[in-house]
Amino acid sequence: MAKCPECGTEVDQTAKWIIEGKPDSNEERARLEIGMFNCPMCLKPFKKVLRRTRVDRTGAHLIKICGFLMQTKAYLFWRTL
Ligand SMILES: [Zn+2]
């Protein structure tokens, strides 16, 4: 879900794709998760960056993100008890 920049309607995502940038001087890449939306009110398509992550050569950032997600899952799990 994302808000239309024109009218503010909450719109469901129609497509998603991932773009990886070129490595910069630190050998890190930016990875962007882009969502594609179509506003039913103003019939305008718009894009939104859903997530921006950095991927380095060792993948350390990915491991960090996985750890974070697992923590979040555990947190949600304990909250439902
Ligand atoms: Zn709209």
PDB file of the backbone (N, CA, C, O) and the ligand in Angstrom, with CONECT records:
HET     ZN  A 101       1
ATOM      1  N   MET A   1       0.845  -1.203   0.000  1.00  0.00           N
ATOM      2  CA  MET A   1       0.000   0.000   0.000  1.00  0.00           C
ATOM      3  C   MET A   1       0.879   1.251   0.000  1.00  0.00           C
ATOM      4  O   MET A   1       1.917   1.311   0.659  1.00  0.00           O
ATOM      5  N   ALA A   2       0.430   2.231  -0.753  1.00  0.00           N
ATOM      6  CA  ALA A   2       1.119   3.517  -0.763  1.00  0.00           C
ATOM      7  C   ALA A   2       0.110   4.613  -1.059  1.00  0.00           C
ATOM      8  O   ALA A   2      -0.935   4.369  -1.661  1.00  0.00           O
ATOM      9  N   LYS A   3       0.437   5.814  -0.630  1.00  0.00           N
ATOM     10  CA  LYS A   3      -0.454   6.949  -0.866  1.00  0.00           C
ATOM     11  C   LYS A   3      -0.161   7.569  -2.221  1.00  0.00           C
ATOM     12  O   LYS A   3       0.996   7.798  -2.574  1.00  0.00           O
ATOM     13  N   CYS A   4      -1.204   7.834  -2.968  1.00  0.00           N
ATOM     14  CA  CYS A   4      -1.055   8.519  -4.256  1.00  0.00           C
ATOM     15  C   CYS A   4      -0.530   9.935  -3.990  1.00  0.00           C
ATOM     16  O   CYS A   4      -1.065  10.640  -3.134  1.00  0.00           O
ATOM     17  N   PRO A   5       0.515  10.355  -4.720  1.00  0.00           N
ATOM     18  CA  PRO A   5       1.072  11.694  -4.486  1.00  0.00           C
ATOM     19  C   PRO A   5       0.116  12.809  -4.929  1.00  0.00           C
ATOM     20  O   PRO A   5       0.278  13.960  -4.525  1.00  0.00           O
ATOM     21  N   GLU A   6      -0.871  12.470  -5.752  1.00  0.00           N
ATOM     22  CA  GLU A   6      -1.797  13.487  -6.273  1.00  0.00           C
ATOM     23  C   GLU A   6      -2.972  13.698  -5.328  1.00  0.00           C
ATOM     24  O   GLU A   6      -3.272  14.831  -4.953  1.00  0.00           O
ATOM     25  N   CYS A   7      -3.644  12.601  -4.936  1.00  0.00           N
ATOM     26  CA  CYS A   7      -4.893  12.745  -4.182  1.00  0.00           C
ATOM     27  C   CYS A   7      -4.855  12.093  -2.806  1.00  0.00           C
ATOM     28  O   CYS A   7      -5.779  12.277  -2.014  1.00  0.00           O
ATOM     29  N   GLY A   8      -3.794  11.328  -2.502  1.00  0.00           N
ATOM     30  CA  GLY A   8      -3.664  10.758  -1.169  1.00  0.00           C
ATOM     31  C   GLY A   8      -4.426   9.469  -0.947  1.00  0.00           C
ATOM     32  O   GLY A   8      -4.505   8.988   0.183  1.00  0.00           O
ATOM     33  N   THR A   9      -4.989   8.899  -2.001  1.00  0.00           N
ATOM     34  CA  THR A   9      -5.698   7.625  -1.881  1.00  0.00           C
ATOM     35  C   THR A   9      -4.701   6.501  -1.616  1.00  0.00           C
ATOM     36  O   THR A   9      -3.609   6.474  -2.185  1.00  0.00           O
ATOM     37  N   GLU A  10      -5.094   5.574  -0.743  1.00  0.00           N
ATOM     38  CA  GLU A  10      -4.254   4.401  -0.508  1.00  0.00           C
ATOM     39  C   GLU A  10      -4.436   3.438  -1.677  1.00  0.00           C
ATOM     40  O   GLU A  10      -5.556   3.036  -1.992  1.00  0.00           O
ATOM     41  N   VAL A  11      -3.341   3.075  -2.308  1.00  0.00           N
ATOM     42  CA  VAL A  11      -3.409   2.262  -3.511  1.00  0.00           C
ATOM     43  C   VAL A  11      -2.624   0.972  -3.311  1.00  0.00           C
ATOM     44  O   VAL A  11      -1.549   0.965  -2.711  1.00  0.00           O
ATOM     45  N   ASP A  12      -3.186  -0.122  -3.830  1.00  0.00           N
ATOM     46  CA  ASP A  12      -2.491  -1.409  -3.755  1.00  0.00           C
ATOM     47  C   ASP A  12      -1.388  -1.467  -4.800  1.00  0.00           C
ATOM     48  O   ASP A  12      -1.493  -0.896  -5.885  1.00  0.00           O
ATOM     49  N   GLN A  13      -0.351  -2.161  -4.442  1.00  0.00           N
ATOM     50  CA  GLN A  13       0.792  -2.315  -5.330  1.00  0.00           C
ATOM     51  C   GLN A  13       0.435  -3.244  -6.495  1.00  0.00           C
ATOM     52  O   GLN A  13      -0.184  -4.287  -6.289  1.00  0.00           O
ATOM     53  N   THR A  14       0.819  -2.872  -7.696  1.00  0.00           N
ATOM     54  CA  THR A  14       0.526  -3.722  -8.847  1.00  0.00           C
ATOM     55  C   THR A  14       1.743  -4.507  -9.294  1.00  0.00           C
ATOM     56  O   THR A  14       1.608  -5.586  -9.871  1.00  0.00           O
ATOM     57  N   ALA A  15       2.925  -3.981  -9.037  1.00  0.00           N
ATOM     58  CA  ALA A  15       4.137  -4.686  -9.444  1.00  0.00           C
ATOM     59  C   ALA A  15       5.289  -4.241  -8.571  1.00  0.00           C
ATOM     60  O   ALA A  15       5.241  -3.192  -7.928  1.00  0.00           O
ATOM     61  N   LYS A  16       6.322  -5.059  -8.564  1.00  0.00           N
ATOM     62  CA  LYS A  16       7.497  -4.724  -7.755  1.00  0.00           C
ATOM     63  C   LYS A  16       8.737  -5.162  -8.508  1.00  0.00           C
ATOM     64  O   LYS A  16       8.748  -6.225  -9.129  1.00  0.00           O
ATOM     65  N   TRP A  17       9.756  -4.369  -8.458  1.00  0.00           N
ATOM     66  CA  TRP A  17      11.014  -4.834  -9.019  1.00  0.00           C
ATOM     67  C   TRP A  17      12.185  -4.320  -8.219  1.00  0.00           C
ATOM     68  O   TRP A  17      12.074  -3.360  -7.456  1.00  0.00           O
ATOM     69  N   ILE A  18      13.304  -4.976  -8.408  1.00  0.00           N
ATOM     70  CA  ILE A  18      14.500  -4.667  -7.633  1.00  0.00           C
ATOM     71  C   ILE A  18      15.598  -4.180  -8.568  1.00  0.00           C
ATOM     72  O   ILE A  18      15.899  -4.814  -9.579  1.00  0.00           O
ATOM     73  N   ILE A  19      16.179  -3.063  -8.220  1.00  0.00           N
ATOM     74  CA  ILE A  19      17.255  -2.487  -9.023  1.00  0.00           C
ATOM     75  C   ILE A  19      18.532  -2.502  -8.195  1.00  0.00           C
ATOM     76  O   ILE A  19      18.529  -2.128  -7.023  1.00  0.00           O
ATOM     77  N   GLU A  20      19.598  -2.929  -8.803  1.00  0.00           N
ATOM     78  CA  GLU A  20      20.886  -2.857  -8.105  1.00  0.00           C
ATOM     79  C   GLU A  20      21.769  -1.852  -8.807  1.00  0.00           C
ATOM     80  O   GLU A  20      21.953  -1.893 -10.024  1.00  0.00           O
ATOM     81  N   GLY A  21      22.309  -0.949  -8.010  1.00  0.00           N
ATOM     82  CA  GLY A  21      23.174   0.085  -8.568  1.00  0.00           C
ATOM     83  C   GLY A  21      24.583  -0.423  -8.764  1.00  0.00           C
ATOM     84  O   GLY A  21      24.919  -1.546  -8.388  1.00  0.00           O
ATOM     85  N   LYS A  22      25.398   0.421  -9.358  1.00  0.00           N
ATOM     86  CA  LYS A  22      26.808   0.081  -9.539  1.00  0.00           C
ATOM     87  C   LYS A  22      27.518   0.196  -8.197  1.00  0.00           C
ATOM     88  O   LYS A  22      27.146   1.030  -7.372  1.00  0.00           O
ATOM     89  N   PRO A  23      28.538  -0.631  -7.965  1.00  0.00           N
ATOM     90  CA  PRO A  23      29.289  -0.503  -6.720  1.00  0.00           C
ATOM     91  C   PRO A  23      29.977   0.852  -6.641  1.00  0.00           C
ATOM     92  O   PRO A  23      30.519   1.336  -7.635  1.00  0.00           O
ATOM     93  N   ASP A  24      29.957   1.463  -5.467  1.00  0.00           N
ATOM     94  CA  ASP A  24      30.645   2.746  -5.305  1.00  0.00           C
ATOM     95  C   ASP A  24      32.071   2.510  -4.826  1.00  0.00           C
ATOM     96  O   ASP A  24      32.566   1.384  -4.886  1.00  0.00           O
ATOM     97  N   SER A  25      32.735   3.557  -4.352  1.00  0.00           N
ATOM     98  CA  SER A  25      34.147   3.449  -3.968  1.00  0.00           C
ATOM     99  C   SER A  25      34.368   2.504  -2.793  1.00  0.00           C
ATOM    100  O   SER A  25      35.478   2.004  -2.607  1.00  0.00           O
ATOM    101  N   ASN A  26      33.325   2.252  -1.994  1.00  0.00           N
ATOM    102  CA  ASN A  26      33.449   1.329  -0.862  1.00  0.00           C
ATOM    103  C   ASN A  26      33.066  -0.097  -1.236  1.00  0.00           C
ATOM    104  O   ASN A  26      32.885  -0.951  -0.368  1.00  0.00           O
ATOM    105  N   GLU A  27      32.944  -0.347  -2.553  1.00  0.00           N
ATOM    106  CA  GLU A  27      32.530  -1.670  -3.035  1.00  0.00           C
ATOM    107  C   GLU A  27      31.141  -2.026  -2.538  1.00  0.00           C
ATOM    108  O   GLU A  27      30.818  -3.202  -2.373  1.00  0.00           O
ATOM    109  N   GLU A  28      30.329  -1.026  -2.303  1.00  0.00           N
ATOM    110  CA  GLU A  28      28.965  -1.276  -1.854  1.00  0.00           C
ATOM    111  C   GLU A  28      27.997  -0.936  -2.968  1.00  0.00           C
ATOM    112  O   GLU A  28      28.223  -0.009  -3.745  1.00  0.00           O
ATOM    113  N   ARG A  29      26.935  -1.683  -3.037  1.00  0.00           N
ATOM    114  CA  ARG A  29      25.887  -1.398  -4.014  1.00  0.00           C
ATOM    115  C   ARG A  29      24.635  -0.969  -3.279  1.00  0.00           C
ATOM    116  O   ARG A  29      24.376  -1.402  -2.156  1.00  0.00           O
ATOM    117  N   ALA A  30      23.878  -0.129  -3.915  1.00  0.00           N
ATOM    118  CA  ALA A  30      22.563   0.214  -3.384  1.00  0.00           C
ATOM    119  C   ALA A  30      21.560  -0.693  -4.063  1.00  0.00           C
ATOM    120  O   ALA A  30      21.593  -0.868  -5.281  1.00  0.00           O
ATOM    121  N   ARG A  31      20.679  -1.263  -3.284  1.00  0.00           N
ATOM    122  CA  ARG A  31      19.623  -2.092  -3.866  1.00  0.00           C
ATOM    123  C   ARG A  31      18.289  -1.447  -3.536  1.00  0.00           C
ATOM    124  O   ARG A  31      17.956  -1.226  -2.372  1.00  0.00           O
ATOM    125  N   LEU A  32      17.549  -1.156  -4.564  1.00  0.00           N
ATOM    126  CA  LEU A  32      16.273  -0.484  -4.367  1.00  0.00           C
ATOM    127  C   LEU A  32      15.137  -1.426  -4.722  1.00  0.00           C
ATOM    128  O   LEU A  32      15.149  -2.089  -5.759  1.00  0.00           O
ATOM    129  N   GLU A  33      14.167  -1.466  -3.840  1.00  0.00           N
ATOM    130  CA  GLU A  33      12.954  -2.227  -4.119  1.00  0.00           C
ATOM    131  C   GLU A  33      11.893  -1.212  -4.488  1.00  0.00           C
ATOM    132  O   GLU A  33      11.494  -0.391  -3.663  1.00  0.00           O
ATOM    133  N   ILE A  34      11.440  -1.269  -5.722  1.00  0.00           N
ATOM    134  CA  ILE A  34      10.508  -0.261  -6.222  1.00  0.00           C
ATOM    135  C   ILE A  34       9.137  -0.880  -6.432  1.00  0.00           C
ATOM    136  O   ILE A  34       9.010  -1.945  -7.037  1.00  0.00           O
ATOM    137  N   GLY A  35       8.138  -0.222  -5.939  1.00  0.00           N
ATOM    138  CA  GLY A  35       6.768  -0.674  -6.131  1.00  0.00           C
ATOM    139  C   GLY A  35       6.090   0.175  -7.185  1.00  0.00           C
ATOM    140  O   GLY A  35       6.329   1.379  -7.285  1.00  0.00           O
ATOM    141  N   MET A  36       5.242  -0.468  -7.969  1.00  0.00           N
ATOM    142  CA  MET A  36       4.497   0.234  -9.014  1.00  0.00           C
ATOM    143  C   MET A  36       3.043   0.278  -8.579  1.00  0.00           C
ATOM    144  O   MET A  36       2.470  -0.742  -8.198  1.00  0.00           O
ATOM    145  N   PHE A  37       2.451   1.454  -8.638  1.00  0.00           N
ATOM    146  CA  PHE A  37       1.068   1.615  -8.181  1.00  0.00           C
ATOM    147  C   PHE A  37       0.241   2.297  -9.258  1.00  0.00           C
ATOM    148  O   PHE A  37       0.770   3.047 -10.078  1.00  0.00           O
ATOM    149  N   ASN A  38      -1.049   2.034  -9.253  1.00  0.00           N
ATOM    150  CA  ASN A  38      -1.975   2.667 -10.192  1.00  0.00           C
ATOM    151  C   ASN A  38      -3.106   3.269  -9.402  1.00  0.00           C
ATOM    152  O   ASN A  38      -3.901   2.544  -8.803  1.00  0.00           O
ATOM    153  N   CYS A  39      -3.194   4.572  -9.389  1.00  0.00           N
ATOM    154  CA  CYS A  39      -4.251   5.222  -8.615  1.00  0.00           C
ATOM    155  C   CYS A  39      -5.592   5.096  -9.336  1.00  0.00           C
ATOM    156  O   CYS A  39      -5.705   5.505 -10.492  1.00  0.00           O
ATOM    157  N   PRO A  40      -6.621   4.532  -8.671  1.00  0.00           N
ATOM    158  CA  PRO A  40      -7.941   4.391  -9.308  1.00  0.00           C
ATOM    159  C   PRO A  40      -8.687   5.725  -9.376  1.00  0.00           C
ATOM    160  O   PRO A  40      -9.626   5.867 -10.160  1.00  0.00           O
ATOM    161  N   MET A  41      -8.277   6.706  -8.562  1.00  0.00           N
ATOM    162  CA  MET A  41      -8.974   7.994  -8.534  1.00  0.00           C
ATOM    163  C   MET A  41      -8.513   8.904  -9.671  1.00  0.00           C
ATOM    164  O   MET A  41      -9.332   9.427 -10.426  1.00  0.00           O
ATOM    165  N   CYS A  42      -7.209   9.086  -9.789  1.00  0.00           N
ATOM    166  CA  CYS A  42      -6.737   9.978 -10.860  1.00  0.00           C
ATOM    167  C   CYS A  42      -6.128   9.200 -12.024  1.00  0.00           C
ATOM    168  O   CYS A  42      -5.558   9.787 -12.944  1.00  0.00           O
ATOM    169  N   LEU A  43      -6.256   7.855 -11.972  1.00  0.00           N
ATOM    170  CA  LEU A  43      -5.807   6.995 -13.071  1.00  0.00           C
ATOM    171  C   LEU A  43      -4.363   7.273 -13.474  1.00  0.00           C
ATOM    172  O   LEU A  43      -4.001   7.253 -14.650  1.00  0.00           O
ATOM    173  N   LYS A  44      -3.566   7.531 -12.459  1.00  0.00           N
ATOM    174  CA  LYS A  44      -2.159   7.815 -12.743  1.00  0.00           C
ATOM    175  C   LYS A  44      -1.280   6.750 -12.115  1.00  0.00           C
ATOM    176  O   LYS A  44      -1.444   6.420 -10.940  1.00  0.00           O
ATOM    177  N   PRO A  45      -0.350   6.213 -12.887  1.00  0.00           N
ATOM    178  CA  PRO A  45       0.607   5.291 -12.291  1.00  0.00           C
ATOM    179  C   PRO A  45       1.690   6.078 -11.562  1.00  0.00           C
ATOM    180  O   PRO A  45       2.092   7.156 -12.000  1.00  0.00           O
ATOM    181  N   PHE A  46       2.151   5.531 -10.455  1.00  0.00           N
ATOM    182  CA  PHE A  46       3.290   6.154  -9.769  1.00  0.00           C
ATOM    183  C   PHE A  46       4.163   5.092  -9.140  1.00  0.00           C
ATOM    184  O   PHE A  46       3.734   3.965  -8.893  1.00  0.00           O
ATOM    185  N   LYS A  47       5.399   5.484  -8.888  1.00  0.00           N
ATOM    186  CA  LYS A  47       6.365   4.548  -8.321  1.00  0.00           C
ATOM    187  C   LYS A  47       6.758   5.011  -6.939  1.00  0.00           C
ATOM    188  O   LYS A  47       6.692   6.197  -6.617  1.00  0.00           O
ATOM    189  N   LYS A  48       7.166   4.057  -6.130  1.00  0.00           N
ATOM    190  CA  LYS A  48       7.625   4.411  -4.804  1.00  0.00           C
ATOM    191  C   LYS A  48       8.748   3.467  -4.401  1.00  0.00           C
ATOM    192  O   LYS A  48       8.684   2.268  -4.674  1.00  0.00           O
ATOM    193  N   VAL A  49       9.761   3.996  -3.762  1.00  0.00           N
ATOM    194  CA  VAL A  49      10.830   3.142  -3.255  1.00  0.00           C
ATOM    195  C   VAL A  49      10.330   2.505  -1.966  1.00  0.00           C
ATOM    196  O   VAL A  49      10.073   3.194  -0.979  1.00  0.00           O
ATOM    197  N   LEU A  50      10.197   1.185  -1.986  1.00  0.00           N
ATOM    198  CA  LEU A  50       9.679   0.463  -0.825  1.00  0.00           C
ATOM    199  C   LEU A  50      10.774   0.221   0.188  1.00  0.00           C
ATOM    200  O   LEU A  50      10.559   0.292   1.398  1.00  0.00           O
ATOM    201  N   ARG A  51      11.960  -0.069  -0.337  1.00  0.00           N
ATOM    202  CA  ARG A  51      13.065  -0.369   0.559  1.00  0.00           C
ATOM    203  C   ARG A  51      14.377  -0.041  -0.135  1.00  0.00           C
ATOM    204  O   ARG A  51      14.544  -0.268  -1.334  1.00  0.00           O
ATOM    205  N   ARG A  52      15.290   0.491   0.636  1.00  0.00           N
ATOM    206  CA  ARG A  52      16.595   0.819   0.104  1.00  0.00           C
ATOM    207  C   ARG A  52      17.628   0.133   0.993  1.00  0.00           C
ATOM    208  O   ARG A  52      17.724   0.413   2.188  1.00  0.00           O
ATOM    209  N   THR A  53      18.386  -0.755   0.396  1.00  0.00           N
ATOM    210  CA  THR A  53      19.389  -1.448   1.201  1.00  0.00           C
ATOM    211  C   THR A  53      20.736  -1.311   0.519  1.00  0.00           C
ATOM    212  O   THR A  53      20.820  -1.017  -0.674  1.00  0.00           O
ATOM    213  N   ARG A  54      21.773  -1.524   1.282  1.00  0.00           N
ATOM    214  CA  ARG A  54      23.113  -1.495   0.718  1.00  0.00           C
ATOM    215  C   ARG A  54      23.683  -2.908   0.789  1.00  0.00           C
ATOM    216  O   ARG A  54      23.609  -3.579   1.818  1.00  0.00           O
ATOM    217  N   VAL A  55      24.249  -3.334  -0.323  1.00  0.00           N
ATOM    218  CA  VAL A  55      24.801  -4.676  -0.390  1.00  0.00           C
ATOM    219  C   VAL A  55      26.296  -4.542  -0.593  1.00  0.00           C
ATOM    220  O   VAL A  55      26.734  -3.982  -1.598  1.00  0.00           O
ATOM    221  N   ASP A  56      27.072  -5.036   0.322  1.00  0.00           N
ATOM    222  CA  ASP A  56      28.525  -4.963   0.105  1.00  0.00           C
ATOM    223  C   ASP A  56      29.048  -6.324  -0.306  1.00  0.00           C
ATOM    224  O   ASP A  56      28.288  -7.286  -0.419  1.00  0.00           O
ATOM    225  N   ARG A  57      30.333  -6.397  -0.525  1.00  0.00           N
ATOM    226  CA  ARG A  57      30.910  -7.610  -1.101  1.00  0.00           C
ATOM    227  C   ARG A  57      30.749  -8.811  -0.189  1.00  0.00           C
ATOM    228  O   ARG A  57      30.555  -9.929  -0.667  1.00  0.00           O
ATOM    229  N   THR A  58      30.825  -8.601   1.105  1.00  0.00           N
ATOM    230  CA  THR A  58      30.781  -9.721   2.037  1.00  0.00           C
ATOM    231  C   THR A  58      29.348 -10.127   2.375  1.00  0.00           C
ATOM    232  O   THR A  58      29.122 -11.192   2.950  1.00  0.00           O
ATOM    233  N   GLY A  59      28.392  -9.290   2.024  1.00  0.00           N
ATOM    234  CA  GLY A  59      27.003  -9.597   2.346  1.00  0.00           C
ATOM    235  C   GLY A  59      26.670  -9.390   3.813  1.00  0.00           C
ATOM    236  O   GLY A  59      25.642  -9.870   4.292  1.00  0.00           O
ATOM    237  N   ALA A  60      27.532  -8.679   4.531  1.00  0.00           N
ATOM    238  CA  ALA A  60      27.327  -8.474   5.963  1.00  0.00           C
ATOM    239  C   ALA A  60      26.019  -7.738   6.226  1.00  0.00           C
ATOM    240  O   ALA A  60      25.334  -8.005   7.213  1.00  0.00           O
ATOM    241  N   HIS A  61      25.686  -6.829   5.355  1.00  0.00           N
ATOM    242  CA  HIS A  61      24.462  -6.051   5.554  1.00  0.00           C
ATOM    243  C   HIS A  61      23.233  -6.940   5.434  1.00  0.00           C
ATOM    244  O   HIS A  61      22.256  -6.784   6.166  1.00  0.00           O
ATOM    245  N   LEU A  62      23.305  -7.873   4.498  1.00  0.00           N
ATOM    246  CA  LEU A  62      22.172  -8.784   4.311  1.00  0.00           C
ATOM    247  C   LEU A  62      21.963  -9.620   5.552  1.00  0.00           C
ATOM    248  O   LEU A  62      20.829  -9.845   5.974  1.00  0.00           O
ATOM    249  N   ILE A  63      23.054 -10.080   6.138  1.00  0.00           N
ATOM    250  CA  ILE A  63      22.969 -10.882   7.356  1.00  0.00           C
ATOM    251  C   ILE A  63      22.341 -10.048   8.470  1.00  0.00           C
ATOM    252  O   ILE A  63      21.522 -10.542   9.245  1.00  0.00           O
ATOM    253  N   LYS A  64      22.734  -8.784   8.538  1.00  0.00           N
ATOM    254  CA  LYS A  64      22.174  -7.887   9.544  1.00  0.00           C
ATOM    255  C   LYS A  64      20.674  -7.751   9.347  1.00  0.00           C
ATOM    256  O   LYS A  64      19.908  -7.787  10.311  1.00  0.00           O
ATOM    257  N   ILE A  65      20.254  -7.593   8.091  1.00  0.00           N
ATOM    258  CA  ILE A  65      18.832  -7.421   7.799  1.00  0.00           C
ATOM    259  C   ILE A  65      18.068  -8.683   8.182  1.00  0.00           C
ATOM    260  O   ILE A  65      16.981  -8.600   8.755  1.00  0.00           O
ATOM    261  N   CYS A  66      18.632  -9.859   7.869  1.00  0.00           N
ATOM    262  CA  CYS A  66      17.998 -11.125   8.230  1.00  0.00           C
ATOM    263  C   CYS A  66      17.841 -11.213   9.738  1.00  0.00           C
ATOM    264  O   CYS A  66      16.791 -11.616  10.236  1.00  0.00           O
ATOM    265  N   GLY A  67      18.878 -10.837  10.460  1.00  0.00           N
ATOM    266  CA  GLY A  67      18.836 -10.862  11.912  1.00  0.00           C
ATOM    267  C   GLY A  67      17.747  -9.954  12.432  1.00  0.00           C
ATOM    268  O   GLY A  67      17.020 -10.295  13.366  1.00  0.00           O
ATOM    269  N   PHE A  68      17.645  -8.801  11.817  1.00  0.00           N
ATOM    270  CA  PHE A  68      16.628  -7.832  12.225  1.00  0.00           C
ATOM    271  C   PHE A  68      15.237  -8.392  11.978  1.00  0.00           C
ATOM    272  O   PHE A  68      14.350  -8.266  12.823  1.00  0.00           O
ATOM    273  N   LEU A  69      15.047  -9.014  10.809  1.00  0.00           N
ATOM    274  CA  LEU A  69      13.738  -9.578  10.480  1.00  0.00           C
ATOM    275  C   LEU A  69      13.369 -10.680  11.458  1.00  0.00           C
ATOM    276  O   LEU A  69      12.218 -10.778  11.884  1.00  0.00           O
ATOM    277  N   MET A  70      14.342 -11.509  11.814  1.00  0.00           N
ATOM    278  CA  MET A  70      14.075 -12.589  12.751  1.00  0.00           C
ATOM    279  C   MET A  70      13.700 -12.037  14.113  1.00  0.00           C
ATOM    280  O   MET A  70      12.820 -12.566  14.792  1.00  0.00           O
ATOM    281  N   GLN A  71      14.378 -10.966  14.504  1.00  0.00           N
ATOM    282  CA  GLN A  71      14.040 -10.320  15.776  1.00  0.00           C
ATOM    283  C   GLN A  71      12.609  -9.807  15.752  1.00  0.00           C
ATOM    284  O   GLN A  71      11.857  -9.962  16.714  1.00  0.00           O
ATOM    285  N   THR A  72      12.254  -9.196  14.633  1.00  0.00           N
ATOM    286  CA  THR A  72      10.911  -8.649  14.493  1.00  0.00           C
ATOM    287  C   THR A  72       9.880  -9.761  14.573  1.00  0.00           C
ATOM    288  O   THR A  72       8.850  -9.620  15.234  1.00  0.00           O
ATOM    289  N   LYS A  73      10.165 -10.877  13.889  1.00  0.00           N
ATOM    290  CA  LYS A  73       9.252 -12.010  13.907  1.00  0.00           C
ATOM    291  C   LYS A  73       9.072 -12.537  15.323  1.00  0.00           C
ATOM    292  O   LYS A  73       7.956 -12.818  15.759  1.00  0.00           O
ATOM    293  N   ALA A  74      10.192 -12.666  16.038  1.00  0.00           N
ATOM    294  CA  ALA A  74      10.139 -13.165  17.406  1.00  0.00           C
ATOM    295  C   ALA A  74       9.323 -12.206  18.265  1.00  0.00           C
ATOM    296  O   ALA A  74       8.536 -12.628  19.112  1.00  0.00           O
ATOM    297  N   TYR A  75       9.519 -10.925  18.037  1.00  0.00           N
ATOM    298  CA  TYR A  75       8.799  -9.906  18.794  1.00  0.00           C
ATOM    299  C   TYR A  75       7.296 -10.035  18.548  1.00  0.00           C
ATOM    300  O   TYR A  75       6.498 -10.015  19.485  1.00  0.00           O
ATOM    301  N   LEU A  76       6.922 -10.169  17.258  1.00  0.00           N
ATOM    302  CA  LEU A  76       5.502 -10.301  16.917  1.00  0.00           C
ATOM    303  C   LEU A  76       4.936 -11.584  17.501  1.00  0.00           C
ATOM    304  O   LEU A  76       3.798 -11.623  17.969  1.00  0.00           O
ATOM    305  N   PHE A  77       5.753 -12.637  17.466  1.00  0.00           N
ATOM    306  CA  PHE A  77       5.331 -13.928  18.003  1.00  0.00           C
ATOM    307  C   PHE A  77       5.007 -13.818  19.487  1.00  0.00           C
ATOM    308  O   PHE A  77       3.983 -14.318  19.951  1.00  0.00           O
ATOM    309  N   TRP A  78       5.895 -13.156  20.225  1.00  0.00           N
ATOM    310  CA  TRP A  78       5.677 -13.047  21.660  1.00  0.00           C
ATOM    311  C   TRP A  78       4.520 -12.102  21.975  1.00  0.00           C
ATOM    312  O   TRP A  78       3.849 -12.246  22.997  1.00  0.00           O
ATOM    313  N   ARG A  79       4.297 -11.150  21.099  1.00  0.00           N
ATOM    314  CA  ARG A  79       3.203 -10.207  21.338  1.00  0.00           C
ATOM    315  C   ARG A  79       1.841 -10.878  21.204  1.00  0.00           C
ATOM    316  O   ARG A  79       0.872 -10.469  21.843  1.00  0.00           O
ATOM    317  N   THR A  80       1.776 -11.926  20.355  1.00  0.00           N
ATOM    318  CA  THR A  80       0.483 -12.565  20.115  1.00  0.00           C
ATOM    319  C   THR A  80       0.120 -13.543  21.221  1.00  0.00           C
ATOM    320  O   THR A  80      -1.020 -14.001  21.295  1.00  0.00           O
ATOM    321  N   LEU A  81       1.074 -13.864  22.075  1.00  0.00           N
ATOM    322  CA  LEU A  81       0.786 -14.828  23.149  1.00  0.00           C
ATOM    323  C   LEU A  81      -0.052 -14.182  24.261  1.00  0.00           C
ATOM    324  O   LEU A  81      -0.388 -14.843  25.244  1.00  0.00           O
TER     325      LEU A  81
HETATM  326 ZN    ZN A 101      -4.621   9.648  -7.004  1.00  0.00          ZN2+
END
